[in-house]
């Protein structure tokens, strides 16, 4: 790369209330709304189609998903210990916009959120009851439990956060240090040059928009199915597609209010509120559950994950020729990758003023350890009840994943209260995910404009809810998994290119390579 002389923006409409990059906005909207129309029109055949599509993609490209997430993690670790760690996002004098607590709360809420409630109890119990490697049977019960937690940690550990970190770092660096639009296309400037402002850049941003929206819609679909299950458990509200569509409409209305309030008053406050509510629920289970068992398990689970990390991270069912990973590991990787433009953009937006080293430590380490603790408290308590108590949780998970959390809470006092708190946490995670997602999509479709008109964010918030409803009507949870994998596949290719482009940009940064300043006409951010 010999020169970076970025423009300040891309082609946008001139109307103050409609600031979009037309090719990206209308191209992405056309693809998304066409999908909704087809899913609703052919809902009877959609479930079969989604199942076949998911199996085809997972069987043929599972190895590629595994490769991509490992490359992202390896590159993130390299950057953490490299000379680039001293670079401050936004320039040497830039101060962080948010406190550490507020920053961590937003990272955690945007990055995981609903999934922790949906899978916290269900996933460890599912792997315990139907292990992909360790054969069932009481002699191996302890081994099955430990391996179940190891698999859960694999899916929720360093890999997803590395994917988020790479996209977020690329966006923040090129946006705040090189003065380019806060858009995925900007990361490709070292490779494409001025062509990022033409059709190649439009294609990149359209893919990012579609992946983001379907990734967010997947999360919203899981969330509303669990809200419905909780309300059915407590109040007897029917679990139907119509009821879930009504709930999506109501909660999307709350998200719209949050959109109008803004980033600091809406997302930040809701993120802090749902972190507090989730902490209360977690503390309740920790104190009233098998506390010593949980604390011991946390240390052992982390140790097992670290000791077996190479084999867990590269396992692809090659020699067993199984299809277990299709519905779990490959789905998760596709989901995380499809979420990465959304979470990456949001993390970049709230991380200005952090050094790259501080950024990577914060994004990789803190949310991962907190997620591990959540999974240990919820998952190992469920395992304890199953192995040493009255049991029944494995059967509840097998019968209904969305309902399993509420069956689990029935093992404790004040089950109605904790179930309602859980529903509240899921709803607030839903709202922050929808609000954050609409902000990110609006920024991308506005060509990197950091503060696009509120009306456009409302449009995207409503669209996210409509897509989530269409997926649930068209194929249920299987459709949600298929949407994540399908949209994650093309963006996985983009992720590899992002790693290369980011390295090219960092290698000529004035802070670490001053000789390039005069030679290439570059300057640090003002």
TIVEX-592127 format. One line per 2 residues: number of its first residue (from 0); their letters; for each residue y, x, z of C-alpha. Coordinates in nm, 2 decimals, padded with zeros to 4 digits. Last residue first. Layout:
NUM = A = Y,X,Z ~ ...
//
This chain:
525 = XX = 01.54,-00.71,01.40 ~ 01.18,-00.65,01.29
523 = XX = 01.11,-00.29,01.21 ~ 01.21,-00.15,00.87
521 = XX = 01.03,-00.09,00.55 ~ 01.18,00.09,00.24
519 = XX = 00.85,00.24,00.15 ~ 00.93,00.61,00.17
517 = XX = 01.20,00.59,00.43 ~ 01.00,00.39,00.68
515 = XX = 00.65,00.53,00.58 ~ 00.70,00.86,00.76
513 = XX = 00.74,00.66,01.08 ~ 00.36,00.59,01.09
511 = XX = 00.29,00.45,01.44 ~ 00.60,00.24,01.52
509 = XX = 00.70,00.22,01.15 ~ 00.38,00.03,01.07
507 = XX = 00.20,00.18,00.77 ~ -00.16,00.17,00.92
505 = XX = -00.09,-00.17,01.07 ~ -00.04,-00.34,00.73
503 = XX = -00.35,-00.19,00.57 ~ -00.55,-00.28,00.88
501 = XX = -00.43,-00.63,00.87 ~ -00.52,-00.66,00.50
499 = XX = -00.87,-00.54,00.55 ~ -00.94,-00.76,00.85
497 = XX = -00.78,-01.06,00.66 ~ -01.02,-00.99,00.37
495 = XX = -01.32,-01.04,00.60 ~ -01.16,-01.36,00.74
493 = XX = -01.10,-01.50,00.39 ~ -01.48,-01.49,00.33
491 = XX = -01.54,-01.68,00.65 ~ -01.27,-01.93,00.53
489 = XX = -01.50,-02.03,00.24 ~ -01.78,-02.11,00.49
487 = XX = -01.59,-02.27,00.77 ~ -01.51,-02.58,00.58
485 = XX = -01.87,-02.66,00.52 ~ -01.99,-02.55,00.86
483 = XX = -01.74,-02.76,01.06 ~ -01.77,-03.06,00.84
481 = XX = -02.15,-03.05,00.87 ~ -02.14,-03.04,01.25
479 = XX = -01.91,-03.34,01.26 ~ -02.13,-03.53,01.01
477 = XX = -02.43,-03.47,01.23 ~ -02.23,-03.61,01.53
475 = XX = -02.19,-03.94,01.35 ~ -02.25,-03.98,00.98
473 = XX = -01.98,-04.18,00.80 ~ -01.84,-04.37,01.09
471 = XX = -01.80,-04.06,01.30 ~ -01.67,-03.85,01.01
469 = XX = -01.42,-04.13,00.91 ~ -01.30,-04.16,01.27
467 = XX = -01.24,-03.78,01.29 ~ -01.06,-03.79,00.95
465 = XX = -00.83,-04.07,01.06 ~ -00.75,-03.90,01.39
463 = XX = -00.66,-03.58,01.21 ~ -00.45,-03.78,00.96
461 = XX = -00.25,-03.93,01.25 ~ -00.16,-03.59,01.39
459 = XX = -00.08,-03.47,01.04 ~ 00.17,-03.75,00.97
457 = XX = 00.32,-03.70,01.32 ~ 00.37,-03.33,01.25
455 = XX = 00.55,-03.42,00.93 ~ 00.79,-03.66,01.12
453 = XX = 00.87,-03.38,01.36 ~ 01.04,-03.17,01.09
451 = XX = 00.92,-02.81,01.06 ~ 01.00,-02.56,01.34
449 = XX = 00.82,-02.23,01.25 ~ 00.85,-02.26,00.87
447 = XX = 00.55,-02.08,00.74 ~ 00.53,-02.24,00.40
445 = XX = 00.58,-02.60,00.53 ~ 00.21,-02.67,00.47
443 = XX = 00.12,-02.38,00.71 ~ 00.37,-02.48,00.98
441 = XX = 00.26,-02.85,00.95 ~ -00.10,-02.76,00.99
439 = XX = -00.02,-02.55,01.30 ~ 00.19,-02.82,01.46
437 = XX = -00.07,-03.09,01.38 ~ -00.34,-02.88,01.53
435 = XX = -00.14,-02.82,01.85 ~ -00.07,-03.19,01.90
433 = XX = -00.43,-03.29,01.82 ~ -00.58,-03.02,02.04
431 = XX = -00.33,-03.09,02.32 ~ -00.41,-03.47,02.30
429 = XX = -00.78,-03.43,02.29 ~ -00.77,-03.18,02.58
427 = XX = -00.57,-03.44,02.77 ~ -00.83,-03.71,02.68
425 = XX = -01.12,-03.48,02.78 ~ -00.95,-03.40,03.12
423 = XX = -00.89,-03.78,03.18 ~ -01.25,-03.86,03.10
421 = XX = -01.37,-03.59,03.34 ~ -01.13,-03.72,03.61
419 = XX = -01.28,-04.07,03.56 ~ -01.64,-03.93,03.60
417 = XX = -01.53,-03.74,03.91 ~ -01.40,-04.06,04.07
415 = XX = -01.70,-04.26,03.98 ~ -01.94,-03.99,04.10
413 = XX = -01.77,-03.97,04.44 ~ -02.07,-03.79,04.59
411 = XX = -02.29,-03.57,04.36 ~ -02.60,-03.61,04.14
409 = XX = -02.42,-03.89,03.95 ~ -02.20,-03.60,03.81
407 = XX = -02.50,-03.49,03.60 ~ -02.55,-03.84,03.45
405 = XX = -02.18,-03.83,03.36 ~ -02.21,-03.49,03.18
403 = XX = -02.53,-03.61,03.00 ~ -02.36,-03.91,02.84
401 = XX = -02.22,-03.72,02.53 ~ -02.56,-03.54,02.48
399 = XX = -02.77,-03.86,02.48 ~ -03.14,-03.89,02.52
397 = XX = -03.24,-03.52,02.52 ~ -02.95,-03.45,02.76
395 = XX = -03.07,-03.73,03.00 ~ -03.43,-03.59,02.98
393 = XX = -03.31,-03.24,03.07 ~ -03.10,-03.39,03.36
391 = XX = -03.40,-03.57,03.52 ~ -03.47,-03.33,03.79
389 = XX = -03.50,-03.42,04.16 ~ -03.42,-03.07,04.28
387 = XX = -03.55,-02.71,04.24 ~ -03.58,-02.66,03.86
385 = XX = -03.38,-02.96,03.72 ~ -03.12,-02.97,03.99
383 = XX = -03.08,-02.59,03.97 ~ -03.06,-02.60,03.59
381 = XX = -02.78,-02.86,03.62 ~ -02.60,-02.64,03.87
379 = XX = -02.66,-02.35,03.63 ~ -02.50,-02.52,03.34
377 = XX = -02.19,-02.66,03.52 ~ -02.09,-02.36,03.73
375 = XX = -02.23,-02.11,03.48 ~ -02.06,-02.27,03.18
373 = XX = -01.73,-02.28,03.36 ~ -01.76,-01.92,03.48
371 = XX = -01.85,-01.80,03.13 ~ -01.55,-01.99,02.99
369 = XX = -01.32,-01.81,03.25 ~ -01.47,-01.48,03.15
367 = XX = -01.42,-01.54,02.78 ~ -01.06,-01.68,02.83
365 = XX = -00.96,-01.36,03.01 ~ -01.13,-01.10,02.80
363 = XX = -01.07,-01.15,02.43 ~ -00.73,-01.32,02.41
361 = XX = -00.56,-01.14,02.70 ~ -00.71,-00.80,02.63
359 = XX = -00.62,-00.84,02.26 ~ -00.26,-00.95,02.33
357 = XX = -00.21,-00.68,02.59 ~ -00.33,-00.41,02.35
355 = XX = -00.13,-00.56,02.06 ~ 00.18,-00.56,02.28
353 = XX = 00.31,-00.91,02.38 ~ 00.66,-01.03,02.29
351 = XX = 00.55,-01.32,02.06 ~ 00.23,-01.47,02.19
349 = XX = 00.30,-01.84,02.17 ~ 00.31,-01.88,01.79
347 = XX = 00.04,-01.63,01.73 ~ -00.19,-01.82,01.96
345 = XX = -00.11,-02.14,01.78 ~ -00.16,-01.99,01.44
343 = XX = -00.49,-01.83,01.55 ~ -00.61,-02.15,01.71
341 = XX = -00.55,-02.36,01.39 ~ -00.64,-02.09,01.14
339 = XX = -00.95,-02.01,01.35 ~ -01.08,-02.36,01.40
337 = XX = -01.29,-02.34,01.07 ~ -01.42,-02.01,01.19
335 = XX = -01.51,-02.14,01.54 ~ -01.69,-02.44,01.39
333 = XX = -01.88,-02.23,01.13 ~ -01.98,-01.99,01.41
331 = XX = -02.09,-02.28,01.63 ~ -02.29,-02.45,01.35
329 = XX = -02.46,-02.12,01.27 ~ -02.55,-02.07,01.63
327 = XX = -02.66,-02.43,01.71 ~ -02.78,-02.67,01.46
325 = XX = -02.88,-02.42,01.19 ~ -02.99,-02.17,01.46
323 = XX = -03.31,-02.37,01.53 ~ -03.42,-02.35,01.17
321 = XX = -03.72,-02.12,01.21 ~ -03.84,-01.85,00.97
319 = XX = -03.99,-01.66,01.27 ~ -03.93,-01.32,01.11
317 = XX = -03.57,-01.37,01.01 ~ -03.46,-01.60,01.29
315 = XX = -03.11,-01.45,01.26 ~ -03.06,-01.24,01.58
313 = XX = -02.76,-01.00,01.54 ~ -02.55,-01.11,01.84
311 = XX = -02.85,-01.18,02.07 ~ -03.02,-00.85,01.99
309 = XX = -02.70,-00.64,02.04 ~ -02.58,-00.84,02.34
307 = XX = -02.90,-00.82,02.55 ~ -02.77,-00.61,02.83
305 = XX = -02.42,-00.76,02.81 ~ -02.55,-01.12,02.81
303 = XX = -02.80,-01.05,03.09 ~ -02.53,-00.89,03.30
301 = XX = -02.29,-01.18,03.25 ~ -02.57,-01.42,03.34
299 = XX = -02.67,-01.22,03.65 ~ -02.32,-01.21,03.79
297 = XX = -02.26,-01.58,03.73 ~ -02.61,-01.66,03.86
295 = XX = -02.53,-01.51,04.20 ~ -02.21,-01.72,04.22
293 = XX = -02.40,-02.03,04.11 ~ -02.69,-01.98,04.35
291 = XX = -02.45,-01.92,04.64 ~ -02.26,-02.24,04.56
289 = XX = -02.56,-02.48,04.51 ~ -02.33,-02.77,04.44
287 = XX = -02.07,-02.93,04.67 ~ -01.83,-02.64,04.65
285 = XX = -01.89,-02.54,04.29 ~ -01.91,-02.89,04.16
283 = XX = -01.58,-02.99,04.32 ~ -01.42,-02.66,04.22
281 = XX = -01.50,-02.72,03.85 ~ -01.36,-03.07,03.87
279 = XX = -01.04,-02.95,04.03 ~ -01.02,-02.66,03.78
277 = XX = -01.05,-02.91,03.49 ~ -00.76,-03.11,03.64
275 = XX = -00.55,-02.80,03.68 ~ -00.62,-02.68,03.33
273 = XX = -00.55,-03.03,03.20 ~ -00.21,-03.02,03.36
271 = XX = -00.12,-02.67,03.24 ~ -00.21,-02.76,02.88
269 = XX = -00.02,-03.09,02.91 ~ 00.29,-02.91,03.02
267 = XX = 00.27,-02.65,02.75 ~ 00.18,-02.89,02.47
265 = XX = 00.46,-03.14,02.54 ~ 00.77,-03.00,02.70
263 = XX = 00.75,-02.65,02.56 ~ 00.60,-02.74,02.22
261 = XX = 00.79,-03.07,02.15 ~ 00.85,-03.42,02.30
259 = XX = 00.79,-03.58,01.96 ~ 00.45,-03.42,01.92
257 = XX = 00.35,-03.52,02.27 ~ 00.43,-03.88,02.18
255 = XX = 00.21,-03.85,01.87 ~ -00.07,-03.71,02.09
253 = XX = -00.05,-04.02,02.30 ~ -00.08,-04.24,01.99
251 = XX = -00.38,-04.02,01.88 ~ -00.54,-04.12,02.21
249 = XX = -00.50,-04.49,02.12 ~ -00.62,-04.46,01.76
247 = XX = -00.91,-04.24,01.85 ~ -01.01,-04.50,02.12
245 = XX = -01.00,-04.78,01.87 ~ -01.22,-04.58,01.63
243 = XX = -01.46,-04.50,01.91 ~ -01.48,-04.87,01.99
241 = XX = -01.56,-04.95,01.63 ~ -01.82,-04.69,01.61
239 = XX = -01.99,-04.83,01.91 ~ -02.06,-04.73,02.27
237 = XX = -01.97,-05.06,02.46 ~ -01.75,-05.03,02.77
235 = XX = -01.97,-05.07,03.07 ~ -01.70,-04.96,03.32
233 = XX = -01.82,-04.63,03.46 ~ -02.10,-04.52,03.22
231 = XX = -01.94,-04.70,02.92 ~ -01.61,-04.54,02.99
229 = XX = -01.78,-04.20,03.01 ~ -01.97,-04.25,02.69
227 = XX = -01.66,-04.36,02.51 ~ -01.47,-04.05,02.63
225 = XX = -01.77,-03.84,02.52 ~ -01.77,-03.98,02.17
223 = XX = -01.39,-03.94,02.17 ~ -01.42,-03.57,02.25
221 = XX = -01.69,-03.49,02.00 ~ -01.49,-03.65,01.72
219 = XX = -01.17,-03.48,01.84 ~ -01.35,-03.14,01.82
217 = XX = -01.48,-03.21,01.47 ~ -01.13,-03.34,01.37
215 = XX = -00.98,-03.01,01.48 ~ -01.22,-02.81,01.26
213 = XX = -01.17,-03.05,00.98 ~ -00.79,-03.02,00.99
211 = XX = -00.80,-02.64,01.03 ~ -01.04,-02.58,00.74
209 = XX = -00.84,-02.81,00.51 ~ -00.51,-02.63,00.61
207 = XX = -00.66,-02.28,00.58 ~ -00.81,-02.36,00.24
205 = XX = -00.48,-02.51,00.12 ~ -00.30,-02.20,00.26
203 = XX = -00.53,-01.96,00.06 ~ -00.50,-02.17,-00.26
201 = XX = -00.12,-02.17,-00.23 ~ -00.11,-01.80,-00.18
199 = XX = -00.32,-01.74,-00.50 ~ -00.10,-02.00,-00.68
197 = XX = 00.23,-01.81,-00.63 ~ 00.41,-01.68,-00.33
195 = XX = 00.11,-01.46,-00.23 ~ 00.15,-01.31,-00.58
193 = XX = 00.44,-01.10,-00.44 ~ 00.20,-00.85,-00.30
191 = XX = -00.17,-00.94,-00.34 ~ -00.35,-00.69,-00.12
189 = XX = -00.08,-00.58,00.13 ~ 00.06,-00.94,00.12
187 = XX = -00.27,-01.10,00.22 ~ -00.17,-01.15,00.58
185 = XX = 00.13,-01.36,00.45 ~ -00.10,-01.62,00.30
183 = XX = -00.21,-01.73,00.64 ~ 00.14,-01.86,00.72
181 = XX = 00.42,-01.76,00.96 ~ 00.65,-01.66,00.67
179 = XX = 00.72,-01.28,00.66 ~ 00.96,-01.08,00.87
177 = XX = 00.74,-00.78,00.90 ~ 00.71,-00.76,01.28
175 = XX = 00.72,-01.14,01.36 ~ 00.53,-01.30,01.08
173 = XX = 00.32,-01.01,00.95 ~ 00.22,-00.92,01.31
171 = XX = 00.19,-01.27,01.45 ~ -00.02,-01.40,01.16
169 = XX = -00.25,-01.10,01.15 ~ -00.29,-01.10,01.53
167 = XX = -00.37,-01.47,01.54 ~ -00.63,-01.44,01.26
165 = XX = -00.80,-01.14,01.43 ~ -00.77,-01.29,01.78
163 = XX = -00.93,-01.62,01.69 ~ -01.23,-01.45,01.53
161 = XX = -01.26,-01.23,01.84 ~ -01.23,-01.53,02.06
159 = XX = -01.52,-01.69,01.89 ~ -01.74,-01.38,01.91
157 = XX = -01.66,-01.28,02.27 ~ -01.84,-01.56,02.45
155 = XX = -01.90,-01.93,02.38 ~ -02.20,-01.92,02.15
153 = XX = -02.35,-01.60,02.29 ~ -02.29,-01.72,02.65
151 = XX = -02.49,-02.04,02.58 ~ -02.77,-01.82,02.43
149 = XX = -02.77,-01.61,02.75 ~ -02.77,-01.92,02.97
147 = XX = -03.08,-02.05,02.80 ~ -03.24,-01.71,02.83
145 = XX = -03.20,-01.71,03.20 ~ -03.34,-02.06,03.23
143 = XX = -03.63,-01.98,03.01 ~ -03.71,-01.67,03.21
141 = XX = -03.71,-01.87,03.53 ~ -03.94,-02.14,03.38
139 = XX = -04.18,-01.88,03.22 ~ -04.48,-01.97,03.44
137 = XX = -04.38,-02.34,03.41 ~ -04.42,-02.38,03.04
135 = XX = -04.22,-02.37,02.73 ~ -04.24,-02.07,02.50
133 = XX = -03.94,-01.83,02.50 ~ -03.79,-01.80,02.15
131 = XX = -03.61,-02.12,02.04 ~ -03.61,-02.28,02.38
129 = XX = -03.64,-02.66,02.40 ~ -03.60,-02.77,02.76
127 = XX = -03.40,-02.47,02.87 ~ -03.20,-02.45,02.55
125 = XX = -03.11,-02.82,02.59 ~ -03.02,-02.78,02.96
123 = XX = -02.79,-02.49,02.88 ~ -02.63,-02.69,02.60
121 = XX = -02.59,-03.03,02.78 ~ -02.41,-02.93,03.10
119 = XX = -02.11,-02.75,02.96 ~ -02.15,-02.89,02.61
117 = XX = -01.91,-03.18,02.58 ~ -01.68,-03.07,02.86
115 = XX = -01.65,-02.72,02.73 ~ -01.62,-02.84,02.38
113 = XX = -01.31,-03.05,02.46 ~ -01.09,-02.75,02.54
111 = XX = -01.21,-02.43,02.37 ~ -00.93,-02.23,02.20
109 = XX = -00.63,-02.46,02.24 ~ -00.67,-02.53,02.61
107 = XX = -00.77,-02.17,02.69 ~ -00.49,-02.00,02.50
105 = XX = -00.23,-02.26,02.63 ~ -00.33,-02.20,02.99
103 = XX = -00.34,-01.82,02.95 ~ 00.02,-01.83,02.81
101 = XX = 00.15,-02.06,03.09 ~ -00.01,-01.83,03.35
99 = XX = 00.12,-01.51,03.18 ~ 00.47,-01.66,03.16
97 = XX = 00.60,-01.78,02.82 ~ 00.84,-01.64,02.56
95 = XX = 00.74,-01.28,02.60 ~ 01.04,-01.04,02.55
93 = XX = 01.11,-00.87,02.21 ~ 01.27,-00.53,02.23
91 = XX = 01.01,-00.32,02.05 ~ 00.96,-00.57,01.77
89 = XX = 00.82,-00.92,01.74 ~ 00.46,-00.84,01.84
87 = XX = 00.48,-00.51,02.03 ~ 00.29,-00.21,01.88
85 = XX = 00.14,00.01,02.15 ~ -00.22,-00.10,02.07
83 = XX = -00.19,00.04,01.72 ~ -00.31,00.38,01.84
81 = XX = -00.66,00.24,01.87 ~ -00.85,00.12,02.18
79 = XX = -00.79,-00.26,02.13 ~ -00.78,-00.22,01.75
77 = XX = -01.14,-00.10,01.75 ~ -01.25,-00.38,01.98
75 = XX = -01.09,-00.63,01.74 ~ -01.26,-00.47,01.44
73 = XX = -01.61,-00.49,01.60 ~ -01.55,-00.86,01.70
71 = XX = -01.44,-00.95,01.35 ~ -01.73,-00.77,01.19
69 = XX = -01.97,-00.95,01.43 ~ -01.82,-01.29,01.34
67 = XX = -01.86,-01.21,00.97 ~ -02.22,-01.09,00.98
65 = XX = -02.35,-01.39,01.18 ~ -02.17,-01.63,00.93
63 = XX = -02.33,-01.44,00.64 ~ -02.68,-01.46,00.78
61 = XX = -02.64,-01.83,00.82 ~ -02.55,-01.86,00.45
59 = XX = -02.86,-01.99,00.28 ~ -03.03,-02.20,00.55
57 = XX = -02.71,-02.31,00.71 ~ -02.55,-02.42,00.38
55 = XX = -02.85,-02.62,00.26 ~ -02.92,-02.78,00.60
53 = XX = -02.56,-02.89,00.65 ~ -02.55,-03.04,00.30
51 = XX = -02.88,-03.23,00.35 ~ -02.77,-03.38,00.68
49 = XX = -02.43,-03.47,00.55 ~ -02.58,-03.64,00.24
47 = XX = -02.82,-03.84,00.46 ~ -02.53,-03.95,00.69
45 = XX = -02.30,-04.04,00.40 ~ -02.54,-04.28,00.22
43 = XX = -02.43,-04.59,00.42 ~ -02.08,-04.46,00.47
41 = XX = -02.02,-04.46,00.10 ~ -01.67,-04.61,00.09
39 = XX = -01.56,-04.47,00.43 ~ -01.68,-04.11,00.35
37 = XX = -01.53,-04.13,-00.01 ~ -01.19,-04.25,00.11
35 = XX = -01.18,-03.99,00.39 ~ -01.27,-03.71,00.15
33 = XX = -01.00,-03.81,-00.09 ~ -00.75,-03.81,00.20
31 = XX = -00.84,-03.45,00.28 ~ -00.84,-03.31,-00.07
29 = XX = -00.51,-03.49,-00.17 ~ -00.34,-03.39,00.16
27 = XX = -00.44,-03.02,00.10 ~ -00.29,-03.02,-00.25
25 = XX = 00.01,-03.22,-00.15 ~ 00.11,-02.99,00.13
23 = XX = 00.01,-02.66,-00.03 ~ 00.16,-02.73,-00.38
21 = XX = 00.47,-02.89,-00.22 ~ 00.57,-02.63,00.04
19 = XX = 00.71,-02.87,00.29 ~ 01.05,-02.94,00.45
17 = XX = 01.08,-03.32,00.44 ~ 01.35,-03.44,00.68
15 = XX = 01.61,-03.17,00.58 ~ 01.55,-03.24,00.20
13 = XX = 01.54,-02.91,00.01 ~ 01.17,-02.91,-00.08
11 = XX = 01.01,-02.58,-00.02 ~ 00.93,-02.27,-00.23
9 = XX = 00.83,-01.98,00.00 ~ 01.01,-01.80,00.28
7 = XX = 01.20,-01.49,00.39 ~ 01.08,-01.27,00.11
5 = XX = 00.89,-00.96,00.20 ~ 00.96,-00.60,00.09
3 = XX = 00.64,-00.43,00.19 ~ 00.59,-00.11,-00.01
1 = XX = 00.33,00.15,-00.10 ~ 00.00,00.00,00.00
//
